[in-house]
Amino acid sequence: MTAVEFCEVFILDYASFKKYVQINESIMQKLTETANARMKLTLNAEEEHKKQLHEKIARESLVD
């Protein structure tokens, strides 16, 4: 992340964060949706990477 202008960064400890999201259901729902979407993207990227590695190994073994 890169700030394009001066900004302040605040750190919220886990206990305070958990307390806050428990009383703000819409925020918890949005965080869960975002986390799930990012996890899906990550898993898809990992699978694609594995596929490409297997294909590369197969091509290299044909050359040998």
KOLNULUM-779638 format. One record per residue (C-alpha): residue number from 1; residue in three letters; x, y, z. Coordinates in Angstrom, 1 decimal, always signed. Each point is the difference from the previous one (the first is absolute). Layout:
<rs>
R   i  aa     px     py     pz
R NUM ala      X      Y      Z
...
</rs>
This chain:
<rs>
R   i  aa     px     py     pz
R   1 met   +0.0   +0.0   +0.0
R   2 thr   +1.3   +3.4   -0.9
R   3 ala   -1.4   +3.3   +1.4
R   4 val   -0.3   +2.8   -2.6
R   5 glu   -0.2   +2.6   +2.7
R   6 phe   +0.7   +0.4   +3.7
R   7 cys   -2.1   -2.4   +2.1
R   8 glu   -0.1   -1.5   +3.5
R   9 val   +0.0   -3.7   +0.6
R  10 phe   -1.7   -1.3   +3.1
R  11 ile   +0.5   -3.4   +1.5
R  12 leu   -2.9   -1.8   +1.6
R  13 asp   +0.9   -3.0   +2.3
R  14 tyr   -1.8   -3.3   -0.7
R  15 ala   -2.2   +0.2   +3.1
R  16 ser   -1.3   +3.4   -0.9
R  17 phe   -0.4   -0.9   -3.7
R  18 lys   -2.0   -3.2   +0.9
R  19 lys   -2.2   +2.0   +2.4
R  20 tyr   -0.7   +2.6   -2.6
R  21 val   -0.9   -2.4   -2.8
R  22 gln   -2.2   -2.1   +2.3
R  23 ile   -2.2   +3.0   +0.6
R  24 asn   +0.1   +1.1   -3.7
R  25 glu   -1.4   -2.9   -1.9
R  26 ser   +0.1   +1.7   -3.4
R  27 ile   +3.7   +0.6   +0.4
R  28 met   +0.6   -3.6   +1.0
R  29 gln   -2.0   -1.2   -3.0
R  30 lys   +2.0   +2.2   -2.4
R  31 leu   +3.3   -1.1   +1.5
R  32 thr   -1.0   -3.6   -0.3
R  33 glu   -1.1   +0.4   -3.6
R  34 thr   +3.2   +1.8   -0.9
R  35 ala   +2.1   -2.6   +1.7
R  36 asn   -1.8   -2.8   -1.7
R  37 ala   +0.4   +1.6   -3.4
R  38 arg   +3.7   +0.6   +0.6
R  39 met   +0.4   -3.6   +1.1
R  40 lys   -1.7   -1.3   -3.1
R  41 leu   +2.3   +2.1   -2.2
R  42 thr   +3.0   -1.2   +1.9
R  43 leu   -1.0   -3.7   -0.4
R  44 asn   -0.7   +0.5   -3.7
R  45 ala   +3.4   +1.6   -0.5
R  46 glu   +1.7   -2.8   +1.9
R  47 glu   -1.7   -2.6   -2.1
R  48 glu   +0.9   +1.8   -3.2
R  49 his   +3.6   +0.2   +1.1
R  50 lys   +0.1   -3.7   +0.8
R  51 lys   -1.5   -0.8   -3.4
R  52 gln   +2.7   +2.1   -1.7
R  53 leu   +2.8   -1.7   +1.9
R  54 his   -1.3   -3.4   -0.9
R  55 glu   -0.3   +1.0   -3.6
R  56 lys   +3.6   +1.4   +0.0
R  57 ile   +1.3   -3.2   +1.6
R  58 ala   -1.8   -2.1   -2.5
R  59 arg   +1.4   +2.0   -2.9
R  60 glu   +3.5   -0.1   +1.4
R  61 ser   -0.2   -3.8   +0.4
R  62 leu   -0.9   -0.4   -3.7
R  63 val   +3.1   +2.0   -1.0
R  64 asp   +2.4   -2.2   +2.1
</rs>
